[in-house]
Amino acid sequence: MMVMLWVGLPLLGLAVLALVERVRSGYRPLREREQIHFCGHCGHVYAVLVRRPMDRCPRCGTVNDVLAVNEQSRL
């Protein structure tokens, strides 16, 4: 039983440290993870995750362009 504690506790500590580092290093601000779309047909504005691209408006189905980050700041 004592050997299990001597081996198990350090391994548990390493697992917790690895999990914390994974969460910390995987964080990216929302603007890096999403693209803002503006529908030229119905005027609907919506955000889409970069890893799941969508080129159609969810409201009317029209194909739309992505606004650049610089364009967002001018709006």
HUHU-V990949 format. One record per residue. N is the residue number from 1. RES is the residue in three letters. OMEGA is omega in radians with two decimals (* if undefined). D_CENTER is the distance of its C-alpha to the mean C-alpha in Angstrom with 1 decimal. Layout:
n=N res=RES omega=OMEGA d_center=D_CENTER
n=N res=RES omega=OMEGA d_center=D_CENTER
This chain:
n=1 res=MET omega=-3.12 d_center=43.5
n=2 res=MET omega=3.11 d_center=43.5
n=3 res=VAL omega=3.12 d_center=42.2
n=4 res=MET omega=3.10 d_center=39.3
n=5 res=LEU omega=-3.13 d_center=38.3
n=6 res=TRP omega=-3.14 d_center=38.8
n=7 res=VAL omega=-3.04 d_center=36.5
n=8 res=GLY omega=-3.11 d_center=34.0
n=9 res=LEU omega=3.07 d_center=33.2
n=10 res=PRO omega=3.10 d_center=32.2
n=11 res=LEU omega=3.09 d_center=30.1
n=12 res=LEU omega=3.09 d_center=28.3
n=13 res=GLY omega=3.09 d_center=27.8
n=14 res=LEU omega=3.12 d_center=26.3
n=15 res=ALA omega=3.12 d_center=24.0
n=16 res=VAL omega=3.11 d_center=22.8
n=17 res=LEU omega=3.11 d_center=22.4
n=18 res=ALA omega=3.12 d_center=20.4
n=19 res=LEU omega=3.12 d_center=18.0
n=20 res=VAL omega=3.14 d_center=17.7
n=21 res=GLU omega=3.12 d_center=17.1
n=22 res=ARG omega=3.12 d_center=14.4
n=23 res=VAL omega=-3.10 d_center=12.4
n=24 res=ARG omega=-3.08 d_center=13.4
n=25 res=SER omega=-3.12 d_center=12.7
n=26 res=GLY omega=-3.10 d_center=9.2
n=27 res=TYR omega=2.99 d_center=8.0
n=28 res=ARG omega=3.12 d_center=6.7
n=29 res=PRO omega=-3.07 d_center=7.5
n=30 res=LEU omega=-3.08 d_center=6.2
n=31 res=ARG omega=3.08 d_center=8.5
n=32 res=GLU omega=-3.09 d_center=7.4
n=33 res=ARG omega=-3.06 d_center=4.2
n=34 res=GLU omega=3.01 d_center=6.8
n=35 res=GLN omega=3.12 d_center=10.5
n=36 res=ILE omega=3.10 d_center=13.3
n=37 res=HIS omega=3.08 d_center=16.1
n=38 res=PHE omega=3.14 d_center=19.6
n=39 res=CYS omega=3.11 d_center=22.2
n=40 res=GLY omega=-3.10 d_center=25.5
n=41 res=HIS omega=-3.07 d_center=27.4
n=42 res=CYS omega=3.11 d_center=26.6
n=43 res=GLY omega=-3.12 d_center=24.7
n=44 res=HIS omega=3.08 d_center=21.6
n=45 res=VAL omega=-3.10 d_center=18.4
n=46 res=TYR omega=3.13 d_center=15.1
n=47 res=ALA omega=-3.14 d_center=11.4
n=48 res=VAL omega=3.08 d_center=9.8
n=49 res=LEU omega=-3.12 d_center=6.6
n=50 res=VAL omega=-3.10 d_center=7.8
n=51 res=ARG omega=3.07 d_center=8.2
n=52 res=ARG omega=-3.05 d_center=10.1
n=53 res=PRO omega=3.09 d_center=12.4
n=54 res=MET omega=-3.12 d_center=14.9
n=55 res=ASP omega=3.13 d_center=18.0
n=56 res=ARG omega=3.10 d_center=19.9
n=57 res=CYS omega=3.13 d_center=20.0
n=58 res=PRO omega=-3.12 d_center=19.5
n=59 res=ARG omega=-3.04 d_center=22.6
n=60 res=CYS omega=3.09 d_center=25.1
n=61 res=GLY omega=3.13 d_center=23.8
n=62 res=THR omega=3.09 d_center=24.7
n=63 res=VAL omega=-3.04 d_center=23.0
n=64 res=ASN omega=3.08 d_center=21.2
n=65 res=ASP omega=3.12 d_center=20.2
n=66 res=VAL omega=3.03 d_center=17.0
n=67 res=LEU omega=3.06 d_center=17.7
n=68 res=ALA omega=-3.12 d_center=17.4
n=69 res=VAL omega=3.13 d_center=16.1
n=70 res=ASN omega=3.11 d_center=19.8
n=71 res=GLU omega=3.13 d_center=20.8
n=72 res=GLN omega=-3.10 d_center=18.5
n=73 res=SER omega=3.11 d_center=20.4
n=74 res=ARG omega=-3.09 d_center=23.7
n=75 res=LEU omega=* d_center=23.1
